[in-house]
Amino acid sequence: MDSLSAFVDTNVIVEHLVGNIDILKIREMFDVLYSNSVVFSESLMVYLRALTGKRPYTLKHNPELVRTHRTELEDFLKFFEGFMELEINRSIEMLAVEYMAKYGLLPNDALILAACKFYGVKYLISFDSDFEEACSGEKIVLLSSFEEISKAIKEGK
């Protein structure tokens, strides 16, 4: 991937949704921001919980609570249109299992790292320290602060 691109982890999106960071500023700094179905699902659940104030078990047993937020859910989907999706395939799943065994990552984090590796994404934007060893070992640059993001941009262009 020749353009300046980065994969965005769930916690970055959550920080944007609660107003702690502006992902639109980050989006302006990169040619492409990537995501995958893992990040979409995790972020959507956090968003749904914030909208309803309810736990997943409660939401599962009260579908009307979900239905009443159709407009907000559609807005969330539009927000995600700003990310290019990296599909998860069997090769990524196999790589994820390898990363779980090698680095002790949990499944979703392993799938994220495996997608970055498989698709050749150089940067992973995440505030999750669980990625430190694994990113270093797989030669993926972990960007865990706005300062690191800015520095990577200057070096990448």
BELHUHU-V699299 format. One record per residue. N is the residue number from 1. OMEGA is omega in whole degrees, -180 to 180 (none if undefined). Layout:
# BELHUHU-V699299
((N & OMEGA) (N & OMEGA))
This chain:
# BELHUHU-V699299
((1 & -173) (2 & -179) (3 & 179) (4 & -173) (5 & 179) (6 & 173) (7 & -178) (8 & -180) (9 & -179) (10 & -174) (11 & 176) (12 & 178) (13 & 178) (14 & 178) (15 & 175) (16 & -177) (17 & 179) (18 & 174) (19 & -179) (20 & 176) (21 & 178) (22 & -178) (23 & 178) (24 & 175) (25 & 178) (26 & -180) (27 & 179) (28 & -176) (29 & -177) (30 & 175) (31 & -177) (32 & 170) (33 & -178) (34 & 174) (35 & 172) (36 & -176) (37 & 177) (38 & -179) (39 & 178) (40 & -177) (41 & -180) (42 & -179) (43 & -180) (44 & 178) (45 & 177) (46 & 179) (47 & 180) (48 & 177) (49 & 179) (50 & 179) (51 & -172) (52 & -174) (53 & -176) (54 & 178) (55 & -179) (56 & -179) (57 & 180) (58 & 179) (59 & -179) (60 & -176) (61 & 177) (62 & -175) (63 & 179) (64 & 176) (65 & 179) (66 & -177) (67 & -176) (68 & -178) (69 & -177) (70 & -178) (71 & 180) (72 & 179) (73 & 177) (74 & 176) (75 & 178) (76 & 178) (77 & 177) (78 & 178) (79 & -178) (80 & 176) (81 & 178) (82 & 179) (83 & 173) (84 & -177) (85 & 172) (86 & -177) (87 & 178) (88 & 179) (89 & -177) (90 & 179) (91 & 178) (92 & 178) (93 & 179) (94 & 177) (95 & 179) (96 & 178) (97 & 176) (98 & -179) (99 & 175) (100 & -179) (101 & -176) (102 & -173) (103 & -179) (104 & 179) (105 & 172) (106 & -172) (107 & -176) (108 & 178) (109 & 179) (110 & 177) (111 & 178) (112 & -180) (113 & 180) (114 & 177) (115 & 178) (116 & -178) (117 & -177) (118 & -177) (119 & 177) (120 & 178) (121 & -174) (122 & -174) (123 & 173) (124 & 177) (125 & -178) (126 & 174) (127 & -177) (128 & -178) (129 & 178) (130 & -178) (131 & -171) (132 & -178) (133 & -176) (134 & 178) (135 & 178) (136 & -179) (137 & -177) (138 & 177) (139 & 174) (140 & -177) (141 & 177) (142 & 177) (143 & -173) (144 & 175) (145 & 179) (146 & 178) (147 & 178) (148 & 178) (149 & 180) (150 & 179) (151 & 180) (152 & 179) (153 & -180) (154 & -180) (155 & -175) (156 & -176) (157 & none))
